[in-house]
């Protein structure tokens, strides 16, 4: 078993990119073996927390691997000086005048010398070795470039340290009057040995809101991290904030956490308190030294007050409370310690903190994944009035239509820019692709007609001049690249066995986790094979509880639930990853859960959900979020369900995956109940909209857009 496989076996949760980097580094001939154990230890340390014994075992295995590697090969050491066989006097060597102009090829000596006696096969072999050596060096350089990002992520820097490092106060204060536009004509971005962008242009005009889109795995999040850490040369006076990870919970209240997010505001307020305290201590003194000290402190206090006024520090608490309220935090929640909130609510806190800071460049990575439809409606409305620049990664078309003023399409190691929201991008891109396809097809027809004439008349004495003329025309035609194939996917759920109604009914159902606090009261709902129901409502309103009642995971405290004995229900949980086994491949996982089929049949079934080729044999722990969702859907469909209960099914899918899922659900012959924040997904899939609010579940007469407008208006009325 090679070292990479040993790591994967011992540390199944390791990031695949880091694993590839370690494996490549260990097996690189150019790596200095004395550095390898220290580098590998640093890279694996964060994945082996609490598993020190495992890490020590891996390092022992690495040392054995290195000893075997260098048994027949000397270790890399500095080259020794070698005595030449004979002395060459350079002044009399008759060096060619053209050698300096021809990259080592002596043009004069080629013309003067006799036929070469060089063994071409040996020369080609040697050149191949040299080429391979340089490629390895280049690869090592790319890995080092990417490793800076890995190292920075592994360092447990506090938010304050990172903020002050990326956004210095001096640069922030010097930004007045300077352009906040970003234009970098050629940037390269790599992660490990993977080239994300090559010679791409990064152009962000101040005040515009850019939606960054592209297929899963193309490197959108990596690009955001490089920008956030100034791995690409963003002007230093432009402040940057990236919302990626949830905040660490502690005893700080939610409101205080948001206020402290603006590190320089918090720093200046502490300075103000300190300076006032020192001035108070000097009030009694009246000598010259005391007067000078008082004058100096007063001057510094004036500067602090000026800076606080510039950043509108006084309005901080009111602005923070408004942001938290919009994201679903009640007044009571705002006074709760951050450690009392779940991961999803801490992500909302991270978002509120970023919005409070108001950086010149705000970077958001799938913000809609962590909030419900109510909070999303508020966020869309809030971001439309954002004065600075936004670069947001999102697969939510409705969100991009509401927020984005421009779309950046990341593909083929480049960035393409489109004015307008996603709908306008899609129309423009489709029209551009149609024109490119027409132009390509027209040129191919023209080329074929020219070639046909040349082939027919080339050797005809009368027509030869015309054939030669067409050859020249053909040679001068520009080479057109064939249009890129459309990125499309398709999912397929199995046919549904017909069963007689009623399938699933709740009549007058009540439920609460404690008798004092009822979550759902007097619920009536009837679900059949034709049902297409969307369930919306604020977090904590009872949506997930309703789903668990329908699956039978929870029993009603009162009321009646009727369920057909032959009914099969499949449930896609919001945290579906918890139901997968990271140490298994998708094929092995399906074989364990649903035995009785061949490997080929399992792989074919996975292929119906976009898990194709060798991906079906990779460990689930190494797959992306979108690929894990596809595996979960493949497992779901093997249950041959009559009813699908889906809780945020679109969260980790890219746009093509979401389109494929919507099409599959429209063709599905059973019932569908879905909880989602994605307006377009809900509008496409559902026929009815049900709202969880105030302890009840009721049918809403309007559409999703009307419901979102209602939420925003209610929030504006209750604005503190």
C-alpha positions as CSV (number, residue, x, y, z in Angstrom):
1,X,0.0,0.0,0.0
2,X,1.5,3.4,-1.0
3,X,1.8,6.3,1.4
4,X,-1.2,8.2,-0.1
5,X,-3.5,5.2,0.4
6,X,-2.3,4.8,4.0
7,X,-3.2,8.4,4.7
8,X,-6.6,8.0,3.2
9,X,-7.2,4.9,5.3
10,X,-6.0,6.4,8.6
11,X,-7.5,9.9,8.0
12,X,-10.7,9.4,6.0
13,X,-11.8,13.0,6.5
14,X,-8.7,14.5,4.9
15,X,-9.3,17.1,2.1
16,X,-8.6,15.4,-1.2
17,X,-6.6,18.4,-2.5
18,X,-4.3,18.2,0.5
19,X,-3.9,14.5,0.1
20,X,-3.0,14.9,-3.6
21,X,-0.4,17.5,-2.7
22,X,1.2,15.4,0.1
23,X,1.3,12.3,-2.2
24,X,2.9,14.3,-5.0
25,X,5.4,16.0,-2.7
26,X,6.5,12.7,-1.1
27,X,7.0,11.1,-4.5
28,X,8.6,14.1,-6.2
29,X,12.3,13.3,-7.1
30,X,13.2,17.0,-6.6
31,X,11.9,17.1,-3.0
32,X,14.6,17.4,-0.4
33,X,14.1,14.3,1.7
34,X,15.3,15.9,4.9
35,X,12.4,18.4,4.6
36,X,9.7,15.9,3.8
37,X,8.8,14.7,7.3
38,X,8.4,18.2,8.7
39,X,6.3,19.4,5.8
40,X,4.0,16.3,5.9
41,X,3.6,16.6,9.7
42,X,2.5,20.2,9.3
43,X,0.0,19.4,6.6
44,X,-1.6,16.4,8.3
45,X,-1.6,17.8,11.8
46,X,-4.9,19.6,11.5
47,X,-6.7,16.5,10.2
48,X,-5.3,14.3,13.0
49,X,-6.4,16.3,16.0
50,X,-7.1,13.8,18.8
51,X,-5.4,11.1,16.7
52,X,-1.7,11.7,17.7
53,X,-1.0,8.0,17.6
54,X,-2.2,7.8,14.0
55,X,-0.1,10.7,13.0
56,X,3.0,9.2,14.6
57,X,2.3,5.9,12.8
58,X,2.0,7.7,9.5
59,X,5.3,9.5,10.0
60,X,7.1,6.2,10.9
61,X,5.6,4.7,7.7
62,X,6.8,7.8,5.8
63,X,10.4,7.3,7.1
64,X,10.4,3.7,6.0
65,X,9.0,4.8,2.6
66,X,11.8,7.3,2.2
67,X,14.5,4.8,3.1
68,X,13.2,2.4,0.5
69,X,13.0,5.2,-2.1
70,X,16.7,6.2,-1.6
71,X,18.2,2.7,-1.3
72,X,19.2,2.6,-5.0
73,X,19.3,6.3,-5.4
74,X,21.6,8.8,-3.6
75,X,19.9,11.6,-1.6
76,X,19.6,15.0,-3.1
77,X,22.7,17.0,-2.1
78,X,24.5,20.0,-3.4
79,X,26.4,19.2,-6.6
80,X,30.2,18.7,-6.2
81,X,32.8,20.5,-8.3
82,X,34.2,18.3,-11.1
83,X,37.6,18.6,-12.8
84,X,37.4,18.9,-16.6
85,X,39.2,16.4,-18.7
86,X,41.0,19.1,-20.6
87,X,41.5,22.8,-20.3
88,X,39.6,25.1,-22.7
89,X,40.9,28.6,-23.4
90,X,37.7,30.6,-24.1
91,X,39.6,33.4,-25.8
92,X,40.7,31.1,-28.6
93,X,37.6,29.0,-28.9
94,X,36.3,30.8,-31.9
95,X,32.8,31.2,-30.4
96,X,30.2,32.0,-33.1
97,X,28.8,35.5,-33.3
98,X,25.3,34.1,-33.6
99,X,25.2,31.9,-30.6
100,X,23.9,34.6,-28.2
101,X,21.0,35.3,-30.5
102,X,19.9,31.7,-31.0
103,X,19.3,30.3,-27.5
104,X,22.4,28.1,-27.7
105,X,22.2,27.0,-31.3
106,X,25.4,27.9,-33.2
107,X,24.1,28.8,-36.7
108,X,27.6,29.5,-38.1
109,X,29.0,26.2,-37.0
110,X,26.0,24.3,-38.3
111,X,26.7,25.7,-41.8
112,X,30.5,25.1,-41.6
113,X,30.5,21.6,-40.0
114,X,30.1,18.3,-41.6
115,X,27.2,16.0,-41.1
116,X,26.3,15.5,-37.4
117,X,27.4,12.4,-35.7
118,X,25.1,12.9,-32.7
119,X,23.0,9.8,-31.7
120,X,19.5,11.4,-32.1
121,X,17.8,8.7,-30.0
122,X,20.1,9.4,-27.1
123,X,19.7,13.1,-27.5
124,X,15.9,12.8,-27.5
125,X,16.0,10.7,-24.4
126,X,18.2,13.2,-22.6
127,X,16.0,16.1,-23.7
128,X,13.0,14.2,-22.4
129,X,14.7,13.8,-19.0
130,X,15.6,17.5,-18.9
131,X,12.0,18.5,-19.9
132,X,10.6,16.2,-17.2
133,X,12.9,17.7,-14.6
134,X,11.8,21.3,-15.4
135,X,8.1,20.2,-15.4
136,X,8.6,18.8,-11.9
137,X,10.3,22.0,-10.8
138,X,7.4,24.0,-12.2
139,X,4.9,21.7,-10.6
140,X,6.7,22.0,-7.3
141,X,6.5,25.8,-7.7
142,X,2.7,25.6,-8.2
143,X,2.3,23.4,-5.2
144,X,4.2,25.9,-3.0
145,X,2.1,28.7,-4.4
146,X,-1.0,26.8,-3.3
147,X,0.4,25.7,0.0
148,X,0.6,29.3,1.2
149,X,-3.2,29.2,1.2
150,X,-3.3,25.9,2.9
151,X,-0.9,27.1,5.6
152,X,-2.9,30.2,6.2
153,X,-6.1,28.2,6.6
154,X,-4.5,25.9,9.1
155,X,-3.1,28.7,11.2
156,X,-5.7,29.4,14.0
157,X,-5.5,33.1,13.6
158,X,-8.2,35.0,15.4
159,X,-10.7,37.0,13.4
160,X,-9.2,40.3,14.8
161,X,-5.6,39.3,13.7
162,X,-6.7,38.3,10.3
163,X,-8.8,41.4,9.8
164,X,-6.0,43.8,10.9
165,X,-3.6,41.9,8.7
166,X,-5.7,42.1,5.6
167,X,-7.2,45.6,6.2
168,X,-4.7,47.9,7.9
169,X,-6.1,51.1,9.5
170,X,-3.6,53.3,7.7
171,X,-4.7,51.9,4.3
172,X,-8.4,52.3,5.3
173,X,-7.9,55.9,6.3
174,X,-5.9,56.7,3.1
175,X,-8.7,55.3,0.9
176,X,-10.6,58.7,0.8
177,X,-10.5,60.1,-2.7
178,X,-8.9,56.9,-4.2
179,X,-10.6,54.8,-6.8
180,X,-12.2,51.6,-5.4
181,X,-12.3,50.0,-8.9
182,X,-10.3,46.8,-9.3
183,X,-8.6,46.0,-12.6
184,X,-6.0,43.2,-12.8
185,X,-5.4,42.4,-16.5
186,X,-3.7,39.1,-16.0
187,X,-3.9,36.9,-12.9
188,X,-2.9,33.3,-12.3
189,X,-4.6,31.3,-9.5
190,X,-3.6,27.8,-8.4
191,X,-4.4,25.4,-5.6
192,X,-1.9,22.7,-5.2
193,X,-1.0,21.5,-8.7
194,X,-4.4,22.6,-10.1
195,X,-4.4,25.7,-12.2
196,X,-7.7,27.5,-11.5
197,X,-7.1,30.7,-13.6
198,X,-4.4,31.4,-16.2
199,X,-3.9,34.9,-17.5
200,X,-7.5,35.8,-16.5
201,X,-8.7,39.4,-16.2
202,X,-10.2,40.4,-12.8
203,X,-12.3,43.6,-13.3
204,X,-14.7,44.8,-10.5
205,X,-16.1,48.3,-10.8
206,X,-16.9,49.9,-7.5
207,X,-20.6,49.8,-6.5
208,X,-21.4,46.9,-8.8
209,X,-22.7,43.6,-7.5
210,X,-21.1,40.6,-9.3
211,X,-22.5,37.1,-9.3
212,X,-19.7,34.5,-9.8
213,X,-21.0,31.3,-11.4
214,X,-19.5,28.1,-12.8
215,X,-19.6,24.4,-12.5
216,X,-18.9,22.6,-9.2
217,X,-15.2,22.2,-8.8
218,X,-14.1,24.9,-11.2
219,X,-12.5,26.9,-8.3
220,X,-14.9,29.7,-7.5
221,X,-14.4,29.4,-3.7
222,X,-10.7,29.2,-4.2
223,X,-10.7,32.4,-6.1
224,X,-12.6,34.1,-3.3
225,X,-10.1,32.9,-0.8
226,X,-7.2,34.2,-2.9
227,X,-8.8,37.6,-3.2
228,X,-9.7,37.7,0.6
229,X,-6.1,36.9,1.6
230,X,-4.6,39.3,-1.1
231,X,-3.0,36.4,-2.9
232,X,-3.9,38.4,-5.9
233,X,-2.7,42.0,-5.9
234,X,-5.9,43.9,-4.7
235,X,-4.9,47.6,-4.0
236,X,-4.1,47.9,-0.3
237,X,-6.5,50.8,0.4
238,X,-9.5,48.6,-0.6
239,X,-10.9,46.8,2.4
240,X,-12.0,43.1,1.9
241,X,-14.1,40.8,4.0
242,X,-15.0,37.2,3.1
243,X,-17.9,35.3,4.7
244,X,-17.0,31.6,4.6
245,X,-17.0,30.0,8.0
246,X,-19.3,30.2,10.9
247,X,-18.1,32.2,13.9
248,X,-16.7,30.4,17.0
249,X,-19.2,30.4,19.8
250,X,-18.4,31.9,23.2
251,X,-20.0,34.0,25.9
252,X,-20.2,37.1,23.7
253,X,-23.8,38.0,22.9
254,X,-25.0,38.1,19.3
255,X,-25.3,41.9,19.3
256,X,-21.8,42.4,20.9
257,X,-20.4,39.9,18.4
258,X,-21.7,42.0,15.5
259,X,-20.4,45.2,17.0
260,X,-16.9,43.7,17.6
261,X,-16.7,42.6,13.9
262,X,-15.6,46.1,12.9
263,X,-12.2,45.6,14.5
264,X,-11.0,49.2,14.0
265,X,-14.2,50.6,15.5
266,X,-13.8,48.4,18.5
267,X,-10.1,49.3,18.7
268,X,-10.8,53.0,18.6
269,X,-13.6,52.8,21.2
270,X,-11.1,51.1,23.6
271,X,-8.6,53.8,22.8
272,X,-11.2,56.5,23.6
273,X,-11.9,54.9,27.0
274,X,-8.2,54.6,27.8
275,X,-7.5,58.2,26.8
276,X,-10.4,59.5,28.8
277,X,-9.2,57.6,31.8
278,X,-5.7,59.0,31.5
279,X,-7.1,62.6,31.1
280,X,-9.2,62.1,34.2
281,X,-6.1,61.1,36.1
282,X,-4.3,64.3,35.1
283,X,-7.1,66.7,36.1
284,X,-5.6,67.5,39.5
285,X,-2.1,68.3,38.2
286,X,-1.3,71.9,37.2
287,X,2.5,71.9,36.5
288,X,3.9,72.3,33.0
289,X,4.6,68.6,32.4
290,X,1.0,67.7,33.3
291,X,-0.3,70.4,31.0
292,X,1.9,69.1,28.1
293,X,0.7,65.5,28.7
294,X,-2.9,66.7,28.9
295,X,-2.5,68.5,25.6
296,X,-1.0,65.5,23.9
297,X,-3.7,63.2,25.2
298,X,-6.4,65.7,24.1
299,X,-4.9,65.8,20.6
300,X,-4.9,62.0,20.4
301,X,-8.5,61.9,21.7
302,X,-9.5,64.4,19.0
303,X,-8.0,62.2,16.3
304,X,-9.9,59.1,17.7
305,X,-13.2,61.1,17.8
306,X,-12.6,62.2,14.2
307,X,-12.0,58.6,13.0
308,X,-15.0,57.3,14.9
309,X,-17.2,60.0,13.3
310,X,-15.9,59.1,9.9
311,X,-17.0,55.5,10.4
312,X,-20.3,56.5,11.9
313,X,-19.5,54.6,15.1
314,X,-22.4,56.1,17.1
315,X,-25.0,54.4,15.0
316,X,-23.4,51.0,15.4
317,X,-25.8,49.4,17.9
318,X,-28.9,50.4,16.0
319,X,-27.4,49.1,12.7
320,X,-26.3,45.8,14.3
321,X,-29.8,45.2,15.7
322,X,-31.4,46.0,12.4
323,X,-29.1,43.5,10.6
324,X,-29.7,40.7,13.2
325,X,-33.5,41.3,13.0
326,X,-33.5,41.0,9.3
327,X,-31.6,37.7,9.5
328,X,-34.2,36.3,11.9
329,X,-32.8,37.1,15.3
330,X,-35.4,38.2,17.8
331,X,-34.6,40.8,20.5
332,X,-34.2,37.9,23.0
333,X,-31.9,36.1,20.5
334,X,-29.7,39.1,20.2
335,X,-28.9,39.0,23.9
336,X,-28.1,35.3,23.8
337,X,-24.4,34.1,23.9
338,X,-23.1,33.0,20.5
339,X,-22.2,29.6,21.9
340,X,-25.9,28.9,22.3
341,X,-26.6,29.0,18.6
342,X,-26.4,26.1,16.1
343,X,-24.0,26.1,13.1
344,X,-26.7,27.5,10.7
345,X,-27.4,30.4,13.0
346,X,-23.7,31.1,13.6
347,X,-23.4,31.4,9.8
348,X,-26.1,34.0,9.9
349,X,-24.1,35.8,12.6
350,X,-21.0,35.7,10.3
351,X,-23.1,37.3,7.5
352,X,-24.5,40.0,9.9
353,X,-20.9,40.8,11.0
354,X,-19.7,41.3,7.4
355,X,-22.7,43.4,6.5
356,X,-22.0,45.6,9.6
357,X,-18.4,46.2,8.7
358,X,-19.4,47.4,5.2
359,X,-16.0,46.6,3.5
360,X,-15.2,48.1,0.1
361,X,-15.3,44.5,-1.4
362,X,-17.7,42.0,0.2
363,X,-17.1,38.3,-0.7
364,X,-20.0,35.9,-0.2
365,X,-19.9,32.1,-0.8
366,X,-23.4,30.6,-1.2
367,X,-25.0,32.9,1.4
368,X,-28.5,31.6,0.6
369,X,-27.5,28.0,1.7
370,X,-27.6,28.9,5.4
371,X,-30.8,30.9,5.7
372,X,-34.5,30.3,5.2
373,X,-36.7,32.0,2.7
374,X,-37.8,34.7,5.1
375,X,-34.2,35.8,5.8
376,X,-33.3,35.4,2.1
377,X,-36.1,37.8,1.1
378,X,-34.7,40.4,3.6
379,X,-31.1,39.8,2.4
380,X,-32.0,40.3,-1.3
381,X,-33.8,43.6,-0.5
382,X,-30.9,44.8,1.7
383,X,-28.1,44.0,-0.8
384,X,-29.9,45.9,-3.5
385,X,-29.1,49.1,-1.7
386,X,-25.4,48.1,-0.9
387,X,-23.2,51.0,-1.9
388,X,-19.9,49.1,-2.2
389,X,-18.7,46.2,-4.4
390,X,-20.0,42.6,-3.9
391,X,-18.6,39.4,-5.4
392,X,-21.0,36.5,-4.6
393,X,-20.9,32.8,-5.5
394,X,-24.4,31.5,-5.8
395,X,-26.3,28.8,-7.7
396,X,-29.7,30.4,-6.8
397,X,-31.0,32.0,-10.0
398,X,-33.7,34.0,-8.3
399,X,-31.1,35.4,-5.8
400,X,-28.8,36.4,-8.6
401,X,-31.7,37.9,-10.6
402,X,-32.6,40.0,-7.6
403,X,-29.1,41.1,-6.5
404,X,-26.6,40.9,-9.3
405,X,-25.9,43.8,-11.6
406,X,-23.2,41.7,-13.5
407,X,-22.4,38.1,-13.9
408,X,-18.8,36.6,-14.0
409,X,-18.7,33.2,-15.7
410,X,-15.7,31.2,-14.5
411,X,-14.7,28.4,-16.9
412,X,-11.8,27.1,-19.0
413,X,-9.3,28.9,-16.6
414,X,-10.7,32.3,-17.5
415,X,-13.4,34.8,-16.4
416,X,-16.0,36.1,-18.8
417,X,-18.1,39.2,-17.9
418,X,-21.8,39.9,-18.7
419,X,-23.8,43.0,-17.9
420,X,-27.1,42.3,-16.2
421,X,-28.5,39.7,-13.8
422,X,-28.6,36.0,-14.4
423,X,-31.6,36.0,-16.7
424,X,-29.9,38.6,-18.9
425,X,-26.7,36.6,-18.8
426,X,-28.4,33.4,-19.8
427,X,-30.1,35.1,-22.8
428,X,-26.8,36.9,-23.8
429,X,-24.8,33.7,-23.5
430,X,-27.3,31.6,-25.4
431,X,-27.3,34.2,-28.2
432,X,-23.5,34.4,-28.2
433,X,-23.2,30.6,-28.4
434,X,-25.8,30.4,-31.2
435,X,-23.8,32.9,-33.2
436,X,-20.5,31.2,-32.5
437,X,-22.0,27.9,-33.6
438,X,-23.4,29.4,-36.8
439,X,-20.0,31.1,-37.6
440,X,-18.2,27.8,-37.0
441,X,-20.5,25.8,-39.1
442,X,-20.5,28.3,-41.9
443,X,-16.6,28.3,-42.0
444,X,-16.5,24.5,-41.9
445,X,-18.8,24.4,-44.9
446,X,-16.7,27.0,-46.7
447,X,-13.5,25.0,-45.9
448,X,-15.1,21.8,-47.2
449,X,-16.1,23.5,-50.5
450,X,-12.6,24.9,-51.0
451,X,-11.0,21.5,-50.1
452,X,-13.4,19.7,-52.5
453,X,-12.4,22.0,-55.4
454,X,-8.7,21.6,-54.6
455,X,-8.9,17.8,-54.4
456,X,-10.8,17.7,-57.7
457,X,-8.7,20.1,-59.9
458,X,-5.3,20.3,-58.2
459,X,-3.6,18.2,-60.9
460,X,-5.7,19.5,-63.8
461,X,-3.5,21.7,-66.1
462,X,-6.4,24.1,-66.9
463,X,-7.7,24.4,-63.4
464,X,-4.4,24.2,-61.4
465,X,-4.0,28.0,-61.0
466,X,-7.5,28.2,-59.6
467,X,-6.8,25.3,-57.2
468,X,-3.6,27.0,-56.1
469,X,-5.5,30.3,-55.4
470,X,-8.0,28.3,-53.2
471,X,-5.1,26.7,-51.3
472,X,-3.8,30.2,-50.4
473,X,-7.3,31.3,-49.3
474,X,-7.6,28.1,-47.2
475,X,-4.3,28.7,-45.5
476,X,-5.2,32.3,-44.6
477,X,-8.6,31.4,-43.1
478,X,-8.5,32.0,-39.2
479,X,-8.6,28.8,-37.1
480,X,-11.9,28.9,-35.2
481,X,-12.3,26.9,-32.0
482,X,-15.3,24.6,-32.0
483,X,-18.1,25.9,-29.7
484,X,-18.0,24.5,-26.2
485,X,-20.6,21.8,-25.6
486,X,-23.6,22.8,-23.5
487,X,-23.2,21.8,-19.8
488,X,-26.3,19.7,-19.3
489,X,-27.2,17.0,-16.8
490,X,-30.2,14.7,-16.3
491,X,-31.5,12.9,-13.2
492,X,-34.0,10.1,-13.3
493,X,-36.3,8.8,-10.5
494,X,-37.9,5.4,-11.0
495,X,-41.5,4.8,-12.0
496,X,-44.0,4.8,-9.2
497,X,-46.3,1.8,-8.3
498,X,-49.9,3.0,-8.1
499,X,-51.6,2.6,-4.8
500,X,-55.1,3.6,-3.7
501,X,-55.7,6.8,-1.7
502,X,-55.6,8.0,1.0
503,X,-51.8,7.8,1.1
504,X,-50.9,10.1,4.0
505,X,-53.1,12.4,6.1
506,X,-52.8,14.5,9.2
507,X,-56.1,15.5,10.9
508,X,-56.1,17.9,13.8
509,X,-52.5,16.9,14.7
510,X,-50.7,18.7,17.6
511,X,-47.1,18.3,18.5
512,X,-44.6,19.9,20.9
513,X,-41.3,18.7,22.4
514,X,-42.6,19.9,25.8
515,X,-46.2,20.2,26.9
516,X,-45.7,23.9,27.7
517,X,-44.4,24.8,24.2
518,X,-46.5,23.5,21.3
519,X,-44.7,23.8,17.9
520,X,-47.6,22.7,15.7
521,X,-51.3,22.9,16.5
522,X,-54.4,21.6,14.7
523,X,-52.6,20.6,11.4
524,X,-54.7,19.2,8.5
525,X,-52.9,18.0,5.4
526,X,-53.7,15.4,2.7
527,X,-50.9,14.1,0.5
528,X,-51.4,12.0,-2.6
529,X,-49.4,10.9,-5.7
530,X,-50.3,14.2,-7.4
531,X,-49.2,16.4,-4.5
532,X,-46.6,19.1,-5.3
533,X,-46.3,21.0,-2.0
534,X,-43.7,23.7,-1.0
535,X,-43.4,24.4,2.7
536,X,-41.9,27.7,3.7
537,X,-41.5,29.7,7.0
538,X,-38.9,31.1,9.3
539,X,-36.3,28.8,11.0
540,X,-37.8,27.3,14.1
541,X,-41.4,27.6,12.8
542,X,-41.9,23.9,12.6
543,X,-41.0,22.9,9.0
544,X,-38.6,20.1,9.9
545,X,-40.9,19.0,12.6
546,X,-43.7,18.6,10.1
547,X,-41.5,16.6,7.8
548,X,-40.5,14.3,10.7
549,X,-44.2,13.8,11.5
550,X,-44.9,12.8,7.9
551,X,-42.0,10.3,7.9
552,X,-43.1,8.7,11.1
553,X,-40.0,9.7,13.0
554,X,-42.2,11.7,15.4
555,X,-45.6,10.7,16.7
556,X,-48.4,13.3,17.2
557,X,-49.3,14.1,20.8
558,X,-52.9,14.4,19.7
559,X,-55.0,14.2,16.5
560,X,-55.0,11.5,13.9
561,X,-52.4,10.4,11.3
562,X,-53.5,8.0,8.5
563,X,-50.9,6.2,6.4
564,X,-51.4,3.6,3.6
565,X,-49.7,0.3,4.6
566,X,-48.0,0.0,1.2
567,X,-46.7,3.6,1.2
568,X,-42.9,4.1,0.8
569,X,-41.5,7.5,1.7
570,X,-38.0,8.7,0.9
571,X,-36.5,11.5,2.9
572,X,-33.7,13.8,1.7
573,X,-32.4,15.5,4.9
574,X,-30.8,19.0,4.8
575,X,-27.7,17.4,6.4
576,X,-27.8,14.4,4.1
577,X,-24.0,14.0,4.5
578,X,-24.6,12.5,7.9
579,X,-26.4,9.6,6.3
580,X,-23.5,8.7,4.0
581,X,-20.5,6.7,5.0
582,X,-17.3,8.7,4.2
583,X,-15.0,5.6,4.2
584,X,-17.0,3.9,1.5
585,X,-17.3,4.4,-2.3
586,X,-20.7,5.3,-3.7
587,X,-20.9,1.8,-5.3
588,X,-20.1,0.1,-2.0
589,X,-22.5,2.3,-0.1
590,X,-25.4,1.4,-2.4
591,X,-24.4,-2.3,-2.3
592,X,-24.5,-2.1,1.5
593,X,-27.9,-0.4,1.7
594,X,-29.5,-2.1,-1.2
595,X,-27.8,-5.5,-1.8
596,X,-28.6,-7.8,-4.7
597,X,-27.2,-6.0,-7.8
598,X,-24.0,-6.1,-9.7
599,X,-21.3,-3.4,-9.6
600,X,-22.2,-2.5,-13.2
601,X,-25.8,-2.0,-12.2
602,X,-24.9,0.2,-9.2
603,X,-22.6,2.3,-11.4
604,X,-25.3,2.6,-14.1
605,X,-27.8,3.8,-11.4
606,X,-25.3,6.3,-10.1
607,X,-24.7,7.5,-13.6
608,X,-28.4,8.5,-13.8
609,X,-27.6,11.1,-11.1
610,X,-24.3,12.4,-12.6
611,X,-21.9,10.1,-10.7
612,X,-20.1,8.7,-13.7
613,X,-16.7,7.0,-14.5
614,X,-14.3,6.4,-11.6
615,X,-16.2,8.9,-9.4
616,X,-18.4,6.0,-8.3
617,X,-15.3,4.2,-6.9
618,X,-13.9,7.2,-5.0
619,X,-14.4,7.4,-1.3
620,X,-17.5,9.4,-0.4
621,X,-15.4,11.5,2.0
622,X,-13.3,12.8,-0.9
623,X,-16.3,13.9,-3.0
624,X,-17.6,17.5,-3.3
625,X,-20.8,18.6,-1.6
626,X,-22.7,18.4,-5.0
627,X,-21.4,14.9,-5.7
628,X,-22.5,13.8,-2.2
629,X,-26.0,15.2,-2.9
630,X,-26.1,13.1,-6.1
631,X,-25.1,10.0,-4.2
632,X,-27.9,10.7,-1.7
633,X,-30.4,11.1,-4.5
634,X,-29.2,7.8,-6.1
635,X,-29.8,6.0,-2.7
636,X,-33.1,7.8,-2.3
637,X,-34.4,6.5,-5.7
638,X,-33.5,2.8,-4.9
639,X,-36.2,2.9,-2.2
640,X,-38.7,3.2,-5.1
641,X,-40.7,5.8,-3.2
642,X,-44.3,6.9,-3.7
643,X,-43.6,10.2,-1.9
644,X,-40.4,12.3,-1.8
645,X,-39.8,14.6,1.3
646,X,-37.0,17.0,0.4
647,X,-35.4,19.4,2.9
648,X,-33.2,22.0,1.1
649,X,-32.3,19.6,-1.8
650,X,-30.6,22.3,-4.0
651,X,-28.1,23.5,-1.4
652,X,-24.9,21.9,-2.8
653,X,-25.9,21.5,-6.5
654,X,-24.6,23.8,-9.2
655,X,-27.1,25.4,-11.6
656,X,-27.0,22.5,-14.1
657,X,-27.6,20.0,-11.2
658,X,-30.5,22.1,-10.0
659,X,-32.0,22.2,-13.5
660,X,-31.6,18.4,-13.7
661,X,-33.3,17.8,-10.4
662,X,-36.2,20.1,-11.2
663,X,-36.8,18.3,-14.5
664,X,-36.6,14.9,-12.8
665,X,-39.2,16.0,-10.1
666,X,-41.6,17.3,-12.8
667,X,-41.5,13.9,-14.4
668,X,-41.7,11.9,-11.2
669,X,-45.0,10.0,-10.8
670,X,-45.3,10.3,-7.1
671,X,-45.9,13.1,-4.5
672,X,-43.4,15.7,-3.6
673,X,-43.1,17.8,-0.5
674,X,-40.2,20.2,-0.5
675,X,-38.6,22.7,1.9
676,X,-36.4,25.2,0.1
677,X,-35.1,28.8,0.1
678,X,-34.7,28.7,-3.7
679,X,-37.6,30.7,-5.3
680,X,-37.1,29.4,-8.8
681,X,-36.9,25.8,-7.5
682,X,-40.1,26.2,-5.5
683,X,-42.0,27.9,-8.4
684,X,-41.0,25.2,-10.9
685,X,-41.6,22.1,-8.7
686,X,-44.6,23.0,-6.6
687,X,-48.3,23.6,-7.2
688,X,-49.2,24.6,-3.7
689,X,-47.5,26.8,-1.1
690,X,-47.9,26.0,2.6
691,X,-46.6,28.3,5.3
692,X,-45.4,27.3,8.8
693,X,-46.0,30.3,11.2
694,X,-47.3,30.9,14.7
695,X,-47.7,27.2,15.5
696,X,-49.8,26.4,12.5
697,X,-49.5,25.1,8.9
698,X,-51.8,26.8,6.4
699,X,-52.1,27.0,2.6
700,X,-51.0,30.4,1.2
701,X,-53.0,31.7,-1.7
702,X,-50.3,33.7,-3.4
703,X,-47.0,32.6,-5.1
704,X,-43.5,32.5,-3.7
705,X,-42.7,36.1,-4.9
706,X,-45.8,37.5,-3.2
707,X,-44.8,35.7,0.0
708,X,-41.3,37.2,-0.1
709,X,-42.7,40.7,-0.7
710,X,-45.0,40.2,2.3
711,X,-42.0,39.2,4.5
712,X,-39.9,42.2,3.5
713,X,-42.8,44.6,4.0
714,X,-43.5,43.2,7.5
715,X,-39.8,43.6,8.4
716,X,-39.7,47.2,7.2
717,X,-42.8,48.0,9.3
718,X,-41.1,46.5,12.4
719,X,-37.8,48.3,11.7
720,X,-36.2,49.4,15.0
